[in-house]
Structure formats: structure tokens, C-alpha cells
Amino acid sequence: MHPMPLFYVFGHGVNLYLTAAFLAAFPALAMALYLGRERGISPVLIIDCAFIGAVAAWAGGRIYYFSFFTNLSVELVQSKGISWAVLLSGGIASVGSIICAAMSVALFLKIHPTSRGRYCEVLDIVFPVVALYHGLARLGCFFGGCCHGKPAFELP
């Protein structure tokens, strides 16, 4: 486990989890472009889905984290409103990220004019890519020390 920052960017520590999450995007995007080329899907549509999914994943992960892992009402009373420091501090929950990204990409594909009629075909590309990304990013989560489990006492 390596929960300490690997390096610093503008005074903020970047740990192994963030590094793995960033680096996992490259093979996931490559897989999406490859599968899209096989099915005749526009690379621009796939990159648009990736960008919308990334932004929605960050927002959904933050919302889920604040909803279930913090006492936001206490912070609101103490700070007399939500500040940027409150919004940017803390963690990101992967469950919220996946839910929000899946819903936003599905909505984007439903309303995008070039994906009409190919909605399910594009989603067939999106969801295996999300599984690949999530698996690779979870390796960083494991090395960060937050998802290693609990000790099993009195077991061999």
C-alpha cells in the first residue's frame, strides 16, 4: 500500500489512486475507439461520450461522497454556505461515479442526432470500456489502502 502522495502538482499531492485512475483512461479510450471502428461508430462520438462520462463521473462521485460519507448539513451551518474548499476537499465514491456517468452517457446518446438508431450498439461499446476502466482504476485504489478489506481474525 502506498497512501502517500507520489508527486505534487501546484501544491496538491497526487497519490497512486489518482495516477492509476488517470492512466486507466488511455487503454479504456483505445478499446472504445477500436470497438467503435469495428462497428462503424464515429470516433468523435466516442470521444464526446468519454468526455461527458469523465465530467459526470467526477460530479457524481463527489455528490455520492458528500451524500453518504460526510455530514454536509453541519458543514453548511458552520461555513454559512458551500465554499469551493468544502466542495473540493474529501473523496470521490466510485459507485456514484459509475451511476452518474452511465446515466449521462445514456442520455447524451439518446438525444445526440448521429447516434439515433444506433443507441444500443454504442452502449455495447461503452459498458465493457467502463468495466475495463473501473478494474484498472481499482488497482490504484487497492494500492492506496482504502479497499483492502478488514482482517479476518481467528482464521488461517
PyMOL commands that set and color helices and strands:
alter all, ss='L'
color gray80, all
select helices_A, chain A and resi 16-39+43-69+72-79+84-88+94-111+113-115+119-144
alter helices_A, ss='H'
color red, helices_A
select strands_A, chain A and resi 7-9+12-14
alter strands_A, ss='S'
color yellow, strands_A
deselect
rebuild
show_as cartoon
